[in-house]
Amino acid sequence: MSSRSIFVILLIGLIASFAYERINLIQTFYQNAPSRITKVNNIGKYEVKFQDQIRSCEDVLLIEKYHLAILACDPGRERHNTVMGIFAGNVTNNAELWAYDYTVTDGTDAESLKRINLAGFPHASDFHTLGMAFDLETSNLFVVSHAVAGSRIELFNLDIGSLTASYIQSIQHPLINAPNSIASVNGHEFYVTNDHYITKKQSLLLSNLETYLGPPTGTVVHVNLKASDLDVRVVAWVPFANGIEILNSSTVAVASSSRAAIYMFNTSDATKFKETSRIKLPFLPDNLSGSGDKLMIAGHGNMPVEMDLMLHHYIKCAFCIKYLKQDALCMHYFLSH
């Protein structure tokens, strides 16, 4: 057999393997097209709250003991979004943390939603939030920030009574290059996902290829702050590693947005993950949240359609800001379409 024939056979094998891995993903895009998807509303009673107070809230975590929802909201996300590749410059708005007391049902918005004071925080003017995690025992709050100066993890100690988050330290490391979601093991130890190996800021083309080809180049990183030197190590490689949730003492779930699947890992050793199973989904998973013995998964039905819609809005928004100098007009457009 000639070398050319061998090359053709290998190429066919690679293409077949690639297609087989993505059959579920292709079916998802087809079935979830807006013209085909079944429109249902089975979430019961709901209400849109605080639409004139907060926007671009990427993550929320519940502290059930204190009936609080902690929100990370970044109004600067429309101009600086490292995940979507938006770098418009002149970022004047920064993220803020909010506490929502969801038991206050008869009071005013001001009674139920309160801004958390960030005490002694040196990076308040370059703060762009994504994932968060909270350790109840120590009251330590971990927040992913995609700062313009470089992505980092910001660590605070949250005083529930005064709603004050006192700055402790910032964590930056080469292995934390594209942090997305975070899960705390305890007050000094956590896992963080890196959704890409190549970020949009480094190369829009290569980062998009990484997204759609789905190689296992996203990572889950274990970080231990108590070690004499910062201990950071990769414990798993996952295509577009997104949401992460610790289910119990030996199991961690990680969302793979480019494979439409949840990867389940055995974590009997905190620094060594062993994949045990995958759960295929009819959508692209994003954020994960545990509730008792259940895993809740939020995701995207049809990413190409969503991306097209987002870019359509963004182009018009950029025109408003650049030529009309109207950030307020831009936001009115976003909220009304």
CORSUL-V724881 format. One record per helix or strand. SS is the DSSP state (h for helix, s for strand). FROM is the first residue (numbers start at 1). LEN is the number of residues. If there is no record, write none. Layout:
{{SS/FROM/LEN} {SS/FROM/LEN}}
This chain:
{{h/3/19} {h/23/9} {s/57/7} {h/64/3} {s/68/7} {h/75/4} {s/80/2} {s/86/2} {s/95/7} {h/109/4} {s/113/3} {s/117/3} {s/129/7} {s/140/8} {s/150/10} {s/164/8} {s/179/8} {s/189/6} {h/204/10} {s/218/7} {s/231/8} {s/241/8} {s/251/6} {s/261/9} {s/272/9} {s/284/8} {s/294/7} {h/303/21} {h/327/10}}
